[in-house]
Amino acid sequence: LWLHIKDHPGAYGIITREKKVMLDDKLLIEAAQWVLEMSLNDKQRKDWVGVKCEFVVSECRYVTPIKGDKIGRVNYRNEDTLRVTLPGLT
């Protein structure tokens, strides 16, 4: 699974799993928190504590880079949205 903050530039996460195996919510939330922490600098993290964030979750096979795009944007489809309220970050 590919995981990224919706409409915000930054890091993404990849979670490997067997096909058709559903992951528990706790693992997805932990991965979302890690992706957010890797996407923000120290000053930005303080502003995001307690904020509800939306993450895009899609199978990697449905994520493709935009040809010729120099900043790393992608197209994705068959996505789900994960809403997470983030606690204090380290």
HELIX and SHEET records of a PDB file:
HELIX    1   1 ASP A   25  SER A   39  1                                  15    
HELIX    2   2 ASP A   42  TRP A   48  1                                   7    
HELIX    3   3 CYS A   60  TYR A   62  5                                   3    
SHEET    1   A 4 TYR A  12  ILE A  14  0                                        
SHEET    2   A 4 TRP A   2  ILE A   5 -1                                        
SHEET    3   A 4 LYS A  52  SER A  58 -1                                        
SHEET    4   A 4 ASP A  80  THR A  85 -1                                        
SHEET    1   B 2 VAL A  63  PRO A  65  0                                        
SHEET    2   B 2 VAL A  74  TYR A  76 -1                                        
END                                                                             
